[in-house]
Amino acid sequence: MAFYVYMLKSLSGRSLTYVGYTNNLKKRINSHNNSKGAKFTRGRKWKLIYKEKLNSKKEAISREYYIKHNRTLRNEIKKGYK
């Protein structure tokens, strides 16, 4: 089963980003946009700006952690999206 690490960017207000992982990307983004995702994402509309396909849940969790804690990488991804 494939897993995805993804980054979302808020469509309103400040330029917020959210990083997560899932095995069903379309369903997960819909959850975030319908206020049923992670608590941080509720009440905002989000756009997918980055996704990466991985082969295992363990790899996805590890990659998610790396992206979440590497501010330089997050800013590069966000800058490349414009």
PyMOL commands that set and color helices and strands:
alter all, ss='L'
color gray80, all
select helices_A, chain A and resi 25-33+39-41+57-69+71-81
alter helices_A, ss='H'
color red, helices_A
select strands_A, chain A and resi 3-10+17-22+46-54
alter strands_A, ss='S'
color yellow, strands_A
deselect
rebuild
show_as cartoon
